[in-house]
Amino acid sequence: MYYPRIMVFSMLLFASAVCAASGGDPLQEQFFSDMMHLSDGHSARVSSFDTTGGNIDFKNIKSGHTLELADIEGAGCIRHIYFTLMAPPHYLRDLVLRMYWDNEATPSVEVPFGDFFGLGHERNHFFRSLMVTVNEGAGGIAGTIGFNTYFPMPFRKGARMTLTNQGPHTVGAVWYHIDYEKLKKVNRDVGYFHAQWRRENPTVAMGDKPNVTIHDGKNTDGRENYVILDAQGRGNFAGYFLNVDNLAGGWYGEGDDMIFIDGEGWPPSFHGTGTEEIFGGGACPNTEYAGPYTGFFVVGNPDFQGKVSMYRWYVTDPIRFQKSIRVTIEHGHADNFANDYSSTAFWYQAEPHAPFPPLPPAKDRHPHEGNDPYDKAYITFFKAQDALNRLQASLQKSGIQLTPEFNDEVHGRLAPAANKAFEAKDYPAALDNWGKMIGMIDAFIAENTPKDAQK
């Protein structure tokens, strides 16, 4: 196999650095070294399995209640977390995931469930990255979703994880795995995992040219930037999800990232050149992509309006801070766009951590329902799902059976055709099929509901 000379030189430098750092063992501290090296650790899992030996391997969460997912004693490190749920509308932001390390009073992780896994607009979307992966089940966007994270989460005395239902309806089924390793100790220089959610809805447009792409504005302090994280202490910034609901329309991405380290002034040590550069894209990306470290994995519409989501993982290049870090991004060049921005930041630090901003009430966390083609189709999808739920309730109440013709048309043709068209971004076809499906269901319910009950 042929390698360019510069690549060979880089590989040799990397190997030399590894050897120097590991006392001469070229296999120590490499990317996949955990799979090769033997240790005294003991692997374990906390899960929702049926402890009676049956197959009811899930838990439910009533409105206002909290499910304790795990309460682990001693030192260890969580290696992988998995969820799938059967849940009512808005569960992605009604549920709140929290994690506590070493009996701390306030959580180091406090994030709406969907945002922790990148679904920051409450829109089912599948992508694969190194640290977070969202996988489909049967039925595509209409089916259940497999949520996975691979962030290592070390602890010295114990770990506790909870999921709180702040929505009005019971979450019927939560399946989960929390895979971890029991350890004798965790070294002093290992930081604790943290994650925090923020939202500004909308951002305030600055200057005399709001909501248009500009290049001549000036931003010489970063004070009006959207804030992704403002943390105190010593640690490493590990990455983030950024969600933009582009209410203004047009190209919104002439926004530089500015990361202020240890209280420094402007210009900061980390100053970027535009939004797409942060997430590894070419100029003005309007198609979706997802890679190990970077992704524009939600692009609702090719003309940039509506909902967009992106991520950047600082795996091989963590951003280090000794006293503080303030991670910001312009919302449009010189902050001249008024849009809905939300984010989830991930970082490691020594405790204690600074207080988190309080989460808004669940209803105030819900996303906008847009008029763009992507969101109009998605809202119709929600209505179709509601129609199917009403159909099921009507059948249970009346005892009437669906005809084979009706079942084949709704479940066999219209629903799969709509889902397939949506995933292909053929929004008119998706709207047409979902609309026909809703019409058939409504007509069936009306025909099989007594007139006095209809009143």
ZIGI-V117492 format. One record per backbone hydrogen bond with DSSP energy under -1.0 kcal/mol. CO is the residue of the C=O (numbers start at 1). NH is the residue of the N-H. E is the energy in kcal/mol with one decimal. If there is no record, write none. Layout:
# ZIGI-V117492
<<CO NH E> <CO NH E>>
This chain:
# ZIGI-V117492
<<4 8 -2.1> <5 9 -2.3> <6 10 -2.0> <7 11 -2.4> <8 12 -2.3> <9 13 -2.2> <10 14 -2.3> <11 15 -2.6> <12 16 -2.5> <13 17 -2.3> <14 18 -2.5> <15 19 -2.5> <16 20 -2.4> <17 21 -2.1> <18 22 -1.6> <19 24 -3.0> <25 28 -1.3> <30 33 -1.7> <32 35 -1.2> <33 36 -1.1> <33 37 -2.3> <42 182 -3.5> <44 180 -2.7> <46 178 -2.4> <50 53 -1.8> <55 57 -1.6> <59 174 -2.1> <61 171 -2.9> <62 65 -2.2> <65 165 -2.7> <67 163 -2.2> <70 161 -2.3> <72 159 -2.1> <75 183 -2.0> <76 155 -2.6> <77 181 -2.0> <78 153 -2.2> <80 179 -2.6> <81 149 -1.9> <82 177 -1.9> <83 147 -3.0> <84 175 -2.8> <86 173 -1.7> <88 91 -1.4> <90 93 -1.3> <90 94 -2.4> <91 95 -1.9> <92 114 -3.1> <94 166 -2.1> <95 113 -2.5> <96 164 -2.4> <97 111 -2.1> <98 162 -2.3> <99 108 -2.3> <99 109 -1.5> <100 160 -2.5> <101 104 -1.3> <108 195 -2.0> <109 99 -1.6> <111 97 -2.8> <112 116 -1.8> <114 119 -2.5> <115 118 -1.4> <118 120 -1.7> <119 122 -1.2> <127 134 -2.6> <131 150 -2.8> <132 129 -1.2> <133 148 -2.1> <134 127 -1.3> <135 146 -3.2> <137 140 -1.3> <139 142 -2.0> <140 143 -1.7> <146 135 -2.8> <147 83 -2.0> <148 133 -2.1> <149 81 -2.0> <153 78 -2.4> <155 76 -2.6> <157 74 -2.5> <158 102 -3.0> <159 72 -3.3> <160 100 -3.0> <161 69 -1.9> <161 70 -1.7> <162 98 -2.2> <163 67 -3.0> <164 96 -2.2> <165 64 -2.6> <171 61 -2.2> <173 86 -2.3> <174 59 -1.8> <175 84 -1.7> <176 48 -1.6> <177 82 -2.6> <178 46 -2.1> <179 79 -3.0> <179 80 -1.6> <180 44 -2.8> <181 77 -1.8> <182 42 -1.8> <187 190 -1.5> <192 349 -1.8> <194 347 -2.1> <195 110 -1.7> <196 345 -2.6> <198 343 -2.3> <200 341 -2.4> <222 225 -1.1> <226 329 -2.1> <229 327 -2.6> <231 325 -2.2> <234 350 -2.3> <235 321 -2.7> <236 348 -2.8> <237 319 -1.7> <238 314 -2.4> <239 346 -2.8> <240 312 -1.7> <241 344 -1.7> <242 310 -2.1> <243 342 -2.2> <244 308 -2.4> <245 247 -2.0> <245 340 -1.8> <246 306 -1.8> <253 255 -1.6> <253 275 -2.3> <256 330 -2.6> <257 272 -3.0> <258 328 -1.9> <259 270 -1.3> <260 326 -2.4> <261 264 -1.3> <270 259 -2.6> <274 278 -1.0> <276 281 -2.4> <277 280 -1.3> <292 130 -1.9> <293 313 -2.8> <294 291 -2.4> <295 311 -2.2> <296 289 -1.8> <298 309 -1.9> <301 304 -1.7> <306 246 -3.6> <307 300 -2.4> <308 244 -2.8> <309 298 -1.6> <310 242 -2.5> <311 295 -1.7> <312 240 -1.8> <313 315 -1.1> <319 237 -3.2> <321 235 -2.5> <323 233 -3.7> <324 262 -2.9> <325 231 -2.5> <326 260 -2.8> <327 228 -3.1> <327 229 -1.6> <328 258 -2.2> <329 226 -2.8> <330 332 -1.0> <331 337 -2.5> <332 335 -2.3> <335 206 -2.8> <336 211 -3.0> <339 203 -2.8> <340 245 -2.8> <341 200 -2.9> <342 243 -3.2> <343 198 -2.1> <344 241 -2.1> <345 196 -1.8> <346 238 -2.2> <346 239 -1.2> <347 194 -2.7> <348 236 -2.6> <349 192 -2.8> <362 365 -1.4> <372 376 -2.7> <373 377 -2.0> <374 378 -2.1> <375 379 -2.9> <376 380 -1.8> <377 381 -1.9> <378 382 -2.2> <379 383 -2.0> <380 384 -2.2> <381 385 -2.4> <382 386 -2.2> <383 387 -2.3> <384 388 -2.2> <385 389 -1.9> <386 390 -2.4> <387 391 -2.4> <388 392 -2.3> <389 393 -2.3> <390 394 -2.3> <391 395 -2.4> <392 396 -2.2> <393 397 -2.0> <394 398 -2.5> <395 399 -2.5> <403 407 -2.6> <404 408 -2.6> <405 409 -2.0> <406 410 -2.8> <407 411 -1.9> <407 412 -1.2> <409 414 -3.0> <410 415 -2.4> <413 417 -2.2> <414 418 -2.6> <415 419 -2.4> <416 420 -2.5> <417 421 -2.3> <418 422 -2.5> <419 423 -2.3> <420 424 -1.3> <421 426 -3.0> <422 425 -2.0> <425 427 -1.3> <426 430 -2.0> <427 431 -2.8> <428 432 -2.3> <429 433 -2.4> <430 434 -2.6> <431 435 -2.5> <432 436 -2.3> <433 437 -2.1> <434 438 -2.5> <435 439 -2.3> <436 440 -2.4> <437 441 -2.2> <438 442 -2.8> <439 443 -2.2> <440 444 -2.3> <441 445 -2.7> <442 446 -2.4> <443 447 -2.3> <444 448 -1.5> <450 454 -1.8> <451 455 -1.4>>
